[in-house]
Amino acid sequence: MFKYIWQRIAFAILALFIISILTFNLVALFAPDPLSKVAQREVEGATGHIKPTYDAVLLRLRIEHGIMYSKDHPVPIIVRYFRYIGNILTKGDFGFLYDPKNNPNSIIFTNMTKLFFNPLIYTLVVSVPAFVISAILGTVLGVVAGYKRGTWHDTSINIFVLIFIALPSFVIAPLVIAIATKLKISPIVPSFSEGKPIGEVIVAYLPPILVMTLGSLAVYTTYSRNQVITVLTSNYVLIAKTKGLSKKQIFTKYVLRNISIPLFAIVFPSFVFLLAGSIVVERYWSIPGTSQTITYAFPNGELFVVMFSTFFFSAISFGSEIIVDIMYAILDPRITYGAKSKKNYILFIKMLNHRNKLVRELKNANELEFDYLKDNLEYKLSELAANLKDQNPNEFEQGKQNLLQQYENDVKTLKEKIEIEKEQYFKEKEEKQNQLIRNSIFANANITVEKVNTND
């Protein structure tokens, strides 16, 4: 189990490295240069008789920020990336904004962690209640729809779910804002530092929480409904009914237990989705969350902000998947994780190289035999021509035809020999592969999950 966890962590780190290097390269290549605006403002605000040129200021800023070595000598993007990673690992420095104008509050947000995590509190105030409500209410509605399948309860819940699956949050949000305004609820969510009554702040947060809840509620409802129907139509539930177990006993012993494991697999990913997908809601209600930081970073080329948000959300996603895998084994002890694969990859590579070497030798040997036959034919033809061409042309033509026929027969024989050797080679290879498969049926899988039907 612990080996499996460490293996998953190692793969997560590798995936995080790949995602980060791709993101860094894409933003560095295609995003606008934020230093151009800084250089423009510096030139416009310069005083004195001698004003610096825009190109000179921009070059100086790029050298200061490690983008250029000198004029016409840019720092390679891969070098900039590993410098960035080195600063994180050695100094804990995630970089900061290129352009100070992109900082929503330069007094409070003095480094990257404050710039990202201080607004995250407001994002969590919206995301966490929406996550809890949607998970609980969606599961309950799904269970009811599964038990009442085919009735008006099921039809009503399905219509409700389909409506909010079809309508995205940026369509629902204006409608909710209009209704909330009629109810005299503020369309702009106040921050905690404005000193307004706590009741007014809570009421102002209800509409955005409602919009986010409706968006994720449909996922839990549909998924739990399908799982309940699958369990209720299984053989062990039918046997439990024939034994006389009550509906409550069947639900607690069989239904709830068997739907909890697959439902748990979507709990953490849905929370990460809510956390990352709150940008639309925050923009509509002017919530001072992480959306302001992220939405300003992407179009303005703030590379370090984009990288930090990528690291944060990717790490949460990978961590949630590892937690789900661990909870699988806790929720159902019958699920175990297999040992590490016993394949010897070093030996496999050596055997592959040896096989390629043999193929090359066989090919070279056959080419030599073909060359020998061709050279021998040319030699005999030239010898025949020297002896008979001028003296007896008819005998020369007859001898030439005999030599060509012999050459064709020799080539045909050699091709048949090659086909036999190839057939023998592939047959031996297939036998070895079958033997390897037979020897590693129970040892070749990296992860073996024992799937056992639920006990009656």
C-alpha positions in Angstrom: 0.0 0.0 0.0 2.7 2.5 1.0 4.8 1.6 -2.1 1.7 2.3 -4.2 1.2 5.6 -2.5 4.8 6.6 -3.1 4.6 5.5 -6.7 1.5 7.7 -7.2 3.2 10.7 -5.6 6.2 10.2 -7.9 4.0 10.1 -10.9 2.1 13.2 -9.7 5.4 15.1 -9.3 6.4 14.0 -12.9 3.0 15.1 -14.3 3.2 18.4 -12.4 6.7 19.0 -13.9 5.4 18.3 -17.4 2.4 20.6 -17.0 4.5 23.4 -15.5 7.1 23.3 -18.3 4.4 23.3 -21.0 2.5 26.2 -19.3 5.7 28.2 -18.8 6.7 27.8 -22.5 3.2 28.7 -23.8 2.8 31.8 -21.7 6.4 33.0 -22.4 5.9 32.5 -26.1 2.4 33.8 -26.7 1.4 36.1 -23.9 1.8 39.8 -24.2 4.9 41.4 -22.7 3.9 43.2 -19.5 7.2 45.1 -19.3 6.2 47.0 -22.4 3.6 48.9 -20.5 6.0 49.5 -17.6 8.6 50.9 -20.1 6.0 53.1 -21.7 4.9 54.6 -18.4 8.5 55.2 -17.4 9.3 57.0 -20.6 6.2 59.1 -20.4 7.0 60.0 -16.7 10.6 60.8 -17.3 11.8 64.4 -16.5 14.8 66.3 -17.5 16.4 67.4 -20.7 17.6 64.0 -21.8 14.8 61.5 -21.8 15.5 57.7 -22.2 14.2 56.0 -25.3 11.5 53.4 -25.1 13.8 50.7 -26.5 16.5 51.4 -24.0 14.2 51.3 -21.0 12.5 48.1 -22.3 15.9 46.5 -22.7 17.0 47.4 -19.2 13.8 46.0 -17.7 14.2 42.8 -19.6 17.8 42.4 -18.4 16.7 43.1 -14.8 14.0 40.5 -15.0 16.2 37.8 -16.6 14.5 37.8 -20.0 17.5 39.2 -21.9 21.3 38.8 -21.6 21.9 41.9 -23.7 20.6 43.4 -26.9 19.7 40.7 -29.5 20.7 38.0 -26.9 17.5 36.7 -25.2 17.7 34.2 -22.4 16.3 30.8 -23.7 12.9 30.0 -22.3 14.1 26.6 -20.9 16.9 28.4 -19.0 14.3 30.9 -17.5 12.1 27.9 -16.5 14.9 26.1 -14.6 15.9 29.4 -13.0 12.3 29.8 -11.8 12.2 26.2 -10.5 15.6 26.7 -8.8 14.4 29.9 -7.0 11.3 27.9 -5.7 13.4 25.0 -4.4 16.3 27.0 -2.9 14.6 30.3 -1.8 10.9 29.6 -1.8 10.6 32.5 -4.3 7.6 32.1 -6.7 8.3 35.4 -8.4 5.9 38.3 -8.4 4.2 40.7 -10.8 6.1 42.3 -13.7 3.7 45.2 -13.7 2.8 46.8 -10.3 -0.4 48.2 -11.9 -1.7 44.7 -12.1 -1.6 44.4 -8.3 -5.2 44.9 -6.9 -3.8 46.1 -3.5 -0.1 46.9 -3.4 -0.2 47.5 0.3 -1.6 44.1 1.3 -0.3 41.9 -1.5 3.4 42.2 -1.2 4.4 38.7 -2.4 2.9 35.9 -4.4 1.4 33.9 -1.5 -0.5 36.9 -0.2 -1.6 37.9 -3.7 -3.1 34.4 -4.2 -4.1 33.1 -0.8 -5.6 36.3 0.8 -8.3 36.5 -1.9 -8.7 32.7 -1.8 -10.6 33.2 1.5 -13.5 34.9 -0.4 -13.5 32.1 -3.0 -13.7 29.4 -0.3 -16.6 31.3 1.4 -18.6 30.7 -1.9 -17.2 27.3 -2.9 -17.3 25.4 0.3 -21.0 25.9 1.2 -21.9 25.3 -2.5 -19.9 22.1 -2.4 -21.4 20.8 0.8 -25.0 21.7 -0.1 -24.7 20.3 -3.7 -23.1 17.0 -2.5 -25.7 16.3 0.2 -28.8 17.6 -1.6 -27.7 16.1 -4.9 -27.1 12.6 -3.3 -30.5 12.7 -1.6 -32.3 13.7 -4.7 -30.5 11.0 -6.7 -31.4 8.3 -4.1 -35.1 9.4 -4.2 -35.1 9.4 -8.0 -33.5 5.9 -8.0 -36.0 4.5 -5.6 -38.9 6.2 -7.3 -37.8 5.3 -10.8 -40.5 5.8 -13.4 -42.8 7.8 -11.1 -43.5 11.5 -11.2 -40.9 12.1 -8.5 -38.2 10.7 -10.8 -39.5 12.7 -13.8 -39.6 15.9 -11.9 -36.0 15.5 -10.6 -34.8 14.6 -14.0 -36.4 17.7 -15.6 -34.8 19.8 -12.8 -31.4 18.3 -13.4 -31.6 18.6 -17.2 -32.5 22.3 -16.9 -29.4 23.1 -14.9 -27.1 20.9 -16.9 -28.2 22.8 -20.0 -27.9 26.3 -18.5 -24.4 27.4 -17.8 -23.6 29.6 -14.8 -23.1 32.8 -16.8 -26.7 32.4 -18.0 -28.2 31.6 -14.6 -26.2 34.4 -12.8 -27.9 37.4 -14.4 -31.4 35.8 -13.7 -30.5 35.3 -10.0 -29.1 38.8 -9.8 -32.3 40.2 -11.1 -34.4 38.2 -8.7 -32.1 39.1 -5.8 -32.3 42.8 -6.7 -36.1 42.6 -6.5 -35.7 41.1 -3.0 -33.4 44.1 -2.1 -30.3 41.9 -1.9 -27.1 43.7 -2.9 -25.8 42.6 -6.3 -22.3 43.3 -5.1 -20.9 41.2 -2.3 -19.2 43.3 0.4 -15.9 42.3 1.8 -15.5 41.4 5.4 -13.3 44.5 6.1 -16.0 47.0 5.1 -17.6 46.9 8.5 -21.2 46.0 7.4 -23.4 43.8 9.6 -22.6 40.1 9.4 -26.3 39.3 8.5 -26.2 41.6 5.4 -22.9 40.0 4.3 -24.2 36.5 4.7 -27.4 37.4 2.7 -25.3 39.0 0.0 -23.3 35.7 -0.4 -26.5 33.6 -0.8 -27.1 34.3 -4.6 -23.6 33.3 -5.7 -23.7 30.2 -3.5 -27.0 29.3 -5.0 -25.7 29.6 -8.6 -22.6 27.4 -7.9 -24.8 24.9 -6.0 -27.2 24.5 -8.9 -24.3 23.9 -11.3 -22.8 21.0 -9.4 -26.1 19.7 -7.9 -27.0 18.1 -11.3 -23.8 16.0 -11.3 -24.4 14.4 -7.9 -28.1 13.8 -8.6 -27.5 12.1 -12.0 -24.6 10.0 -10.7 -26.2 8.8 -7.5 -29.5 8.0 -9.3 -27.7 5.7 -11.7 -25.7 4.0 -8.9 -28.9 3.4 -6.9 -30.7 1.9 -9.9 -27.7 -0.4 -10.6 -27.6 -1.6 -7.0 -31.4 -2.1 -6.7 -31.5 -4.3 -9.8 -28.6 -6.5 -8.7 -29.0 -10.1 -7.6 -27.9 -9.7 -4.0 -30.6 -7.0 -3.4 -33.2 -9.3 -4.9 -32.1 -12.1 -2.6 -32.2 -9.7 0.4 -35.8 -8.9 -0.5 -36.7 -12.6 -0.6 -35.1 -13.0 2.8 -37.6 -10.5 4.2 -35.2 -7.6 5.0 -36.9 -4.3 5.4 -36.2 -1.3 3.0 -34.2 0.4 5.7 -32.0 -2.6 6.2 -31.5 -3.0 2.4 -30.6 0.7 2.1 -28.1 0.8 4.9 -26.5 -2.6 4.3 -26.4 -2.7 0.5 -27.5 0.5 -1.3 -25.7 3.2 0.8 -22.5 1.1 1.1 -22.2 0.3 -2.6 -23.0 3.8 -3.8 -20.6 5.5 -1.4 -17.4 4.3 -3.0 -18.1 5.5 -6.6 -19.6 8.7 -5.2 -16.5 9.4 -3.2 -14.5 9.3 -6.4 -16.2 12.4 -7.7 -16.3 14.4 -4.4 -12.8 15.8 -4.3 -12.6 16.4 -8.1 -15.9 18.3 -8.0 -14.6 20.5 -5.2 -11.5 21.4 -7.2 -13.8 22.1 -10.2 -15.9 24.4 -8.0 -12.8 26.1 -6.7 -11.4 26.7 -10.2 -14.8 27.4 -11.8 -15.9 30.2 -9.4 -14.4 32.8 -11.7 -17.7 33.5 -13.5 -19.6 33.9 -10.3 -17.0 36.1 -8.7 -16.9 38.4 -11.7 -20.7 38.8 -11.7 -20.9 39.6 -8.0 -17.6 41.5 -7.8 -16.3 39.1 -5.1 -12.7 39.9 -4.3 -11.5 36.3 -4.8 -8.8 34.7 -6.8 -10.6 35.4 -10.0 -9.4 39.0 -10.0 -5.8 37.8 -9.7 -6.2 35.1 -12.4 -8.2 37.1 -14.9 -5.7 40.0 -14.7 -2.7 37.6 -15.0 -3.5 35.8 -18.2 -4.3 38.7 -20.6 -1.5 40.8 -19.1 1.3 38.2 -19.5 2.0 37.9 -15.7 3.9 34.7 -16.1 4.6 34.0 -12.4 0.9 34.4 -11.4 -0.1 32.0 -14.1 2.5 29.5 -13.0 1.6 29.7 -9.3 -2.1 29.2 -10.0 -1.2 26.2 -12.3 0.9 24.7 -9.5 -1.8 25.2 -6.9 -4.7 23.8 -8.8 -2.7 20.9 -10.3 -1.3 19.9 -6.9 -4.8 19.9 -5.5 -6.1 17.8 -8.3 -3.3 15.2 -8.0 -3.6 15.2 -4.2 -7.4 14.6 -4.4 -6.9 11.6 -6.7 -4.3 10.1 -4.3 -6.7 10.6 -1.4 -9.5 9.0 -3.3 -7.3 5.9 -4.0 -6.5 5.6 -0.3 -10.1 6.0 0.8 -11.1 3.2 -1.6 -9.1 0.8 0.5 -10.5 2.3 3.8 -14.1 2.2 2.7 -13.9 -1.3 1.3 -11.1 -3.5 2.9 -11.6 -6.0 0.1 -9.8 -3.6 -2.3 -6.1 -4.1 -2.2 -3.3 -2.8 -4.3 -0.9 -5.2 -6.0 2.9 -5.3 -5.7 5.3 -3.7 -8.1 5.7 -5.2 -11.5 8.4 -7.9 -11.7 9.4 -7.1 -15.2 13.1 -6.5 -15.7 13.1 -3.6 -18.0 16.9 -3.5 -18.2 17.0 -7.1 -19.4 14.1 -6.3 -21.8 16.1 -3.5 -23.4 19.2 -5.7 -23.6 17.2 -8.4 -25.3 15.6 -5.9 -27.7 19.1 -4.6 -28.7 20.3 -8.2 -29.2 17.3 -9.0 -31.4 17.9 -5.9 -33.5 21.5 -6.9 -33.9 20.6 -10.4 -35.1 18.2 -8.9 -37.6 20.8 -6.6 -39.0 23.3 -9.5 -39.2 20.8 -11.6 -41.0 20.0 -8.8 -43.4 23.7 -8.1 -44.1 24.3 -11.8 -44.7 21.5 -12.1 -47.2 22.6 -8.9 -49.0 26.1 -10.4 -49.3 24.7 -13.6 -50.8 22.7 -11.5 -53.3 25.8 -9.5 -54.2 27.8 -12.7 -54.6 25.3 -14.2 -57.0 25.1 -10.9 -59.0 28.9 -10.6 -59.2 29.3 -14.3 -60.2 26.8 -13.8 -63.0 28.6 -10.8 -64.3 31.9 -12.5 -64.2 30.6 -15.6 -66.1 28.9 -13.4 -68.7 32.0 -11.4 -69.3 34.1 -14.7 -69.6 31.5 -16.2 -72.0 31.5 -13.0 -74.1 35.3 -13.0 -74.3 35.4 -16.6 -75.5 32.3 -17.0 -77.8 30.8 -13.7 -78.8 33.0 -13.1 -81.8 33.5 -16.7 -82.8 30.0 -18.2 -82.4 27.2 -15.7 -81.6 24.5 -18.3 -81.4 26.4 -20.4 -78.9 27.1 -17.2 -76.9 23.3 -16.3 -76.7 22.5 -19.9 -75.6 25.2 -19.7 -72.9 23.9 -16.3 -71.8 20.3 -17.6 -71.4 21.6 -20.6 -69.5 23.5 -18.3 -67.1 20.5 -16.0 -66.6 18.2 -19.0 -65.9 20.7 -20.3 -63.4 20.9 -16.9 -61.7 17.1 -16.7 -61.4 17.0 -20.2 -59.9 19.7 -19.3 -57.4 17.9 -16.1 -56.4 14.6 -18.0 -56.0 16.4 -20.6 -53.8 17.9 -17.8 -51.7 14.6 -16.0 -51.2 13.0 -19.3 -50.2 15.8 -19.8 -47.7 15.2 -16.2 -46.3 11.5 -16.8 -45.9 12.2 -20.1 -44.0 14.6 -18.3 -41.8 12.2 -15.4 -41.2 9.3 -17.8 -40.4 11.5 -19.8 -38.0 12.7 -16.5 -36.3 9.1 -15.2 -35.8 7.9 -18.6 -34.6 10.7 -18.7 -32.0 9.9 -15.1 -31.0 6.2 -15.9 -30.6 7.0 -19.0 -28.5 9.2 -16.9 -26.2 6.5 -14.2 -25.9 3.9 -16.8 -25.0 6.2 -18.3 -22.4 6.8 -14.8 -20.9 3.0 -14.3 -20.7 2.5 -17.6 -19.0 5.2 -16.9 -16.5 3.9 -13.4 -15.7 0.1 -13.7 -15.7 -0.1 -12.8 -12.0 3.0 -10.6 -11.7 3.1 -8.2 -14.7 0.4 -5.7 -13.6 1.6 -2.5 -12.0 -1.6 -2.3 -9.9 -3.9 -5.1 -9.4 -7.2 -4.3 -7.9 -9.2 -7.2 -6.6 -12.8 -6.8 -7.7 -15.1 -8.9 -5.7 -18.9 -8.9 -5.9 -20.7 -7.6 -2.9 -21.5 -10.2 -0.2 -25.1 -11.2 0.0 
